[in-house]
């Protein structure tokens, strides 16, 4: 009898070890701490193509609006011209075309795509030190495989969005540059992804220009013709031009600003600027099939662990119901937490508190099923 119990205990121990190994493999796969940066130079034309999880960013922090500090009267005028061609319209998340991100305050200005809708969003601190999200959008402009010339102007009168040289949306209530002077003085420019690396966009980026003033409707229409007719270098004479990227290098990791102020970097390996640790559930929640399937998978994956680990504990040394729950949840939670902390150093994975919570829930369900099964065996016996 003793040999039979010892044999069963050994089998359960091996089974628990196999389950833990499987959980680690699934949680950390593909173990790529330096994945490929999926951005490539276009052939036969200027530009780069984001074909997966990729990113381009400024080499160092840059003053996006130097005019704020060169005068006693802040202008807070701003224009972005960006020439793109989306590869797809549907994503299970909100991809970011362009982000101006401040490392110190985490405030951001986003240009995003939701299906064929262009979205502008600001994440700022209000006077009460609370986060405020403001956004405007214009639909049916980002069509798959169709080039689109986007111009965003903003000043203290409001924000305008131009598509292919024509005004598409105007808002006096939305100020795209409603940030502090300190925030705008030092930022990273991120293209094709978010600073966390979790919202990659797919498509071609053909040109980018930034001005520290608001262009007029006539100037925008003229610029649209220049970008089309390859007369982009004539933009260098424009007043207030802060940066001009033509993406005409064709190779290498550096993208040059024609004003020789700032470089953009396209590294061969995917890198992120802002590592996230245990993102809380209310920040990453979304009510869609993909998210719900992740929840279900995280719960289901730890049910076998809770069942067989509690069986192993009860066979190794008789324990009360409360002890079984406590030790099983402690080990299950510790295993899940370890995976999420390691994922911080895996650029293609997300470190989420939701995963820890759902894994612990799955462990608890497994322990409950074991206790219910043991009780039914006792009753039959």
C-alpha positions in Angstrom: 0.0 0.0 0.0 2.8 2.3 0.9 4.6 1.7 -2.4 1.4 2.4 -4.3 0.9 5.8 -2.5 4.6 6.6 -3.1 4.2 5.8 -6.7 1.1 7.9 -7.1 2.8 10.8 -5.3 5.8 10.6 -7.7 3.5 10.5 -10.7 1.6 13.6 -9.4 5.0 15.3 -8.8 6.1 14.7 -12.3 2.7 15.7 -13.7 2.9 19.0 -11.7 6.4 19.6 -13.0 5.2 19.0 -16.6 2.3 21.4 -16.2 4.5 24.1 -14.7 7.0 23.6 -17.6 4.1 23.9 -20.1 2.8 27.1 -18.5 6.3 28.6 -18.6 6.7 27.7 -22.2 3.4 29.1 -23.2 3.8 32.3 -21.1 7.3 33.1 -22.4 7.2 31.8 -25.9 9.0 32.6 -28.2 11.7 33.6 -25.7 12.8 36.3 -28.1 14.5 39.1 -26.0 15.7 40.8 -29.2 13.1 40.4 -31.9 13.3 41.7 -35.4 12.1 45.2 -35.9 9.6 44.7 -38.7 10.3 47.9 -40.7 11.9 47.9 -44.2 12.9 50.4 -46.8 10.6 50.7 -49.8 12.1 49.7 -53.2 11.9 52.0 -56.2 10.5 54.9 -54.1 11.2 56.9 -51.0 9.7 55.6 -47.8 9.6 52.8 -45.2 7.0 50.1 -44.7 5.8 48.8 -41.3 4.9 45.1 -41.9 4.5 43.9 -38.4 5.6 44.9 -34.9 8.0 47.7 -35.7 9.1 51.1 -34.5 11.0 54.2 -35.6 11.9 56.8 -33.0 14.0 59.9 -32.5 17.5 59.1 -31.3 17.2 61.3 -28.3 14.7 63.7 -26.7 14.1 66.8 -28.9 12.4 70.1 -28.3 9.3 69.8 -30.5 8.4 73.5 -30.2 11.5 75.6 -29.7 9.5 78.7 -30.4 7.9 78.4 -27.0 11.3 79.2 -25.4 12.6 81.7 -27.8 10.0 84.3 -27.1 8.2 85.8 -24.1 4.9 85.2 -25.9 4.2 81.5 -26.5 2.7 80.8 -29.9 1.7 77.2 -29.4 1.2 76.8 -33.1 1.9 73.5 -34.7 1.5 71.7 -38.1 2.2 68.1 -38.9 2.3 66.8 -42.5 2.4 63.1 -43.0 2.2 61.1 -46.2 1.1 57.5 -45.7 -0.4 54.4 -47.3 -2.1 52.0 -44.9 -1.7 48.2 -45.5 -4.9 47.2 -43.6 -7.9 48.7 -41.8 -8.9 46.2 -39.1 -6.8 45.7 -35.9 -7.8 44.2 -32.5 -6.3 47.3 -30.9 -5.8 51.0 -31.7 -2.6 51.4 -33.8 -0.6 54.6 -33.6 0.9 56.2 -36.7 2.7 59.0 -34.8 3.3 59.8 -31.2 4.9 62.7 -29.4 5.8 61.3 -26.0 7.3 62.9 -22.9 9.3 60.5 -20.8 9.1 62.7 -17.6 5.3 63.3 -17.5 4.1 60.4 -19.8 1.9 63.0 -21.6 1.3 62.1 -25.2 -0.1 63.4 -28.5 -1.3 60.5 -30.7 -2.2 60.1 -34.3 -4.1 56.8 -34.5 -6.1 54.7 -36.9 -9.3 52.9 -36.1 -10.4 50.9 -39.2 -10.6 53.7 -41.8 -11.0 56.5 -39.2 -8.2 58.9 -38.4 -8.1 59.8 -34.7 -6.2 62.6 -32.9 -5.9 62.1 -29.1 -4.2 64.0 -26.3 -3.3 62.5 -22.9 -2.6 65.4 -20.5 -2.6 66.4 -16.8 -5.3 68.9 -15.8 -4.9 71.5 -13.0 -6.0 68.9 -10.5 -3.2 66.5 -11.5 -5.7 64.1 -13.2 -5.4 62.5 -16.6 -7.6 63.9 -19.3 -8.1 62.2 -22.7 -9.3 64.4 -25.5 -9.9 63.2 -29.1 -11.4 64.1 -32.4 -11.6 62.1 -35.6 -12.5 61.9 -39.2 -13.9 58.8 -40.8 -13.4 56.9 -44.1 -10.0 58.5 -44.9 -7.5 55.7 -44.2 -8.3 53.2 -47.0 -6.2 50.1 -47.5 -3.5 50.5 -50.2 -4.5 54.1 -50.9 -2.1 57.0 -50.3 -3.3 59.7 -48.0 -1.7 63.1 -47.3 -2.7 64.2 -43.7 -2.1 67.7 -42.4 -2.9 68.7 -38.8 -2.8 72.3 -37.8 -3.4 73.5 -34.3 -3.1 76.8 -32.5 -5.0 78.7 -29.8 -8.1 78.9 -32.1 -8.5 75.2 -32.4 -7.4 72.2 -34.5 -8.0 71.4 -38.2 -7.5 68.2 -40.1 -6.8 68.3 -43.9 -7.0 65.3 -46.1 -5.3 65.5 -49.5 -5.2 69.3 -49.3 -8.8 69.7 -48.4 -10.3 70.6 -44.9 -11.9 67.5 -43.5 -12.5 68.4 -39.8 -12.3 71.5 -37.7 -12.8 71.9 -33.9 -12.5 75.0 -31.8 -12.9 73.0 -28.6 -10.1 70.6 -29.3 -6.6 72.0 -28.8 -4.0 69.5 -30.0 -1.3 71.3 -28.1 -2.9 71.8 -24.8 0.3 70.9 -23.0 2.7 72.8 -20.7 5.8 74.5 -22.0 7.9 72.1 -20.0 6.2 69.1 -21.5 6.7 70.3 -25.1 10.3 71.2 -24.5 11.6 67.7 -24.5 10.0 64.7 -26.2 10.5 61.5 -28.2 9.0 61.3 -31.7 7.7 57.7 -32.2 6.5 56.4 -35.6 4.5 53.3 -36.4 3.9 52.3 -32.8 3.3 53.5 -29.2 6.1 54.1 -26.8 5.2 50.8 -25.1 5.5 48.9 -28.4 2.1 47.4 -28.1 0.1 49.3 -30.7 1.9 48.8 -34.0 0.6 50.2 -37.2 1.0 48.5 -40.6 1.5 50.5 -43.8 4.0 52.7 -45.6 5.3 56.0 -44.4 6.4 58.2 -47.3 7.2 61.6 -45.8 6.9 63.7 -42.6 7.2 67.4 -42.0 6.8 69.4 -38.7 6.3 73.1 -38.4 6.2 75.3 -35.3 3.4 77.4 -36.8 0.0 76.9 -38.2 -0.1 76.7 -42.0 -2.9 78.3 -44.0 -5.4 76.4 -46.2 -3.7 77.8 -49.3 -0.2 76.7 -48.1 -1.5 73.2 -47.3 -3.0 72.8 -50.8 0.3 74.0 -52.3 2.3 71.5 -50.2 0.0 68.7 -51.3 1.0 69.4 -54.9 4.7 69.6 -54.0 4.7 66.2 -52.2 3.0 64.6 -55.2 5.3 66.2 -57.8 8.5 65.3 -55.9 9.2 68.9 -55.2 9.5 68.2 -51.5 12.9 69.7 -51.2 11.4 73.1 -52.0 9.7 72.9 -48.6 13.1 73.7 -47.0 12.5 77.4 -47.7 9.2 77.4 -45.7 9.1 79.6 -42.7 8.7 77.8 -39.4 9.8 74.4 -40.7 11.1 72.4 -37.8 11.9 69.0 -39.3 11.6 67.4 -42.8 12.0 63.6 -43.3 11.9 62.4 -46.9 12.9 58.8 -46.1 15.2 58.8 -49.2 18.2 57.0 -47.6 17.1 53.6 -49.0 19.2 51.6 -46.4 20.7 51.8 -43.0 19.3 52.6 -39.5 19.3 56.4 -39.6 16.7 58.6 -41.2 18.0 62.2 -41.7 16.2 65.4 -41.1 17.0 67.7 -44.1 17.5 70.6 -41.6 20.2 68.4 -39.9 18.6 69.0 -36.5 17.4 65.5 -35.5 17.8 61.9 -36.5 15.3 59.2 -36.5 16.5 55.6 -35.8 15.1 52.4 -37.4 17.0 49.8 -35.4 17.4 46.2 -36.8 16.1 44.8 -33.5 12.7 45.8 -32.1 13.1 48.1 -29.1 10.6 50.0 -26.9 10.9 53.3 -25.1 8.5 52.7 -22.2 8.4 49.4 -20.4 5.2 48.6 -18.7 5.0 46.4 -15.6 1.7 44.8 -14.5 -0.7 47.1 -16.4 -3.9 47.3 -14.3 -7.1 45.8 -15.7 -8.9 49.1 -16.2 -6.2 50.3 -18.6 -6.0 47.4 -21.0 -9.7 46.3 -20.8 -11.6 46.1 -24.1 -14.8 44.3 -24.8 -14.0 42.2 -27.9 -13.6 38.6 -28.8 -9.7 38.6 -28.7 -9.7 40.1 -25.1 -12.3 37.7 -23.8 -10.5 34.7 -25.4 -7.3 35.8 -23.6 -9.3 35.9 -20.3 -10.7 32.4 -20.9 -7.3 31.0 -21.9 -5.6 32.4 -18.8 -8.2 30.9 -16.5 -8.3 27.5 -18.3 -4.5 27.2 -18.5 -4.2 27.2 -14.7 -7.1 24.9 -13.8 -5.0 21.7 -14.3 -2.2 23.2 -12.2 -4.7 24.0 -9.3 -6.2 20.5 -9.6 -3.0 18.4 -9.7 -0.9 20.6 -7.4 -3.6 20.4 -4.6 -3.8 16.7 -5.2 0.0 16.4 -4.8 0.0 18.5 -1.6 -2.8 16.5 -0.1 -1.0 13.2 -0.8 2.3 14.4 0.4 0.9 15.7 3.7 -2.7 15.8 4.7 -3.9 19.4 4.9 -7.1 21.3 5.6 -9.2 22.8 2.8 -8.0 26.3 3.7 -4.3 25.2 3.7 -4.8 23.6 0.2 -6.3 26.8 -1.1 -3.7 29.0 0.5 -0.6 27.0 -0.7 -2.0 26.3 -4.2 -3.0 30.0 -4.8 0.3 31.1 -3.4 2.4 29.0 -5.7 0.0 29.6 -8.7 0.1 33.3 -8.1 3.8 33.3 -7.7 4.3 31.4 -10.9 2.0 33.8 -12.8 3.7 36.8 -11.3 7.2 35.5 -12.3 6.0 35.1 -15.9 4.6 38.6 -16.1 7.8 40.2 -14.6 10.0 38.3 -17.1 7.7 39.5 -19.9 8.7 43.0 -19.1 12.0 42.2 -20.9 10.3 40.5 -23.9 9.4 43.4 -26.2 6.7 41.5 -28.0 4.8 40.4 -24.8 2.6 42.4 -22.4 3.1 42.4 -18.6 -0.5 42.6 -17.3 -2.0 42.4 -13.9 -5.2 40.9 -15.5 -3.2 37.8 -16.4 -2.1 37.3 -12.8 -5.7 37.7 -11.5 -7.1 35.3 -14.1 -4.4 32.7 -13.5 -5.1 32.8 -9.7 -8.8 32.4 -10.5 -8.0 29.4 -12.7 -5.9 27.9 -9.9 -8.8 28.4 -7.4 -11.2 26.6 -9.8 -8.7 23.7 -10.1 -8.5 23.4 -6.3 -12.2 23.5 -6.0 -12.7 20.8 -8.6 -10.1 18.6 -6.8 -11.9 19.1 -3.4 -15.2 18.3 -5.0 -13.8 15.2 -6.6 -12.2 14.0 -3.4 -15.5 14.6 -1.5 -17.4 12.5 -4.0 -14.9 9.7 -3.7 -15.3 9.7 0.1 -19.0 9.6 -0.3 -18.9 6.6 -2.7 -16.3 4.9 -0.4 
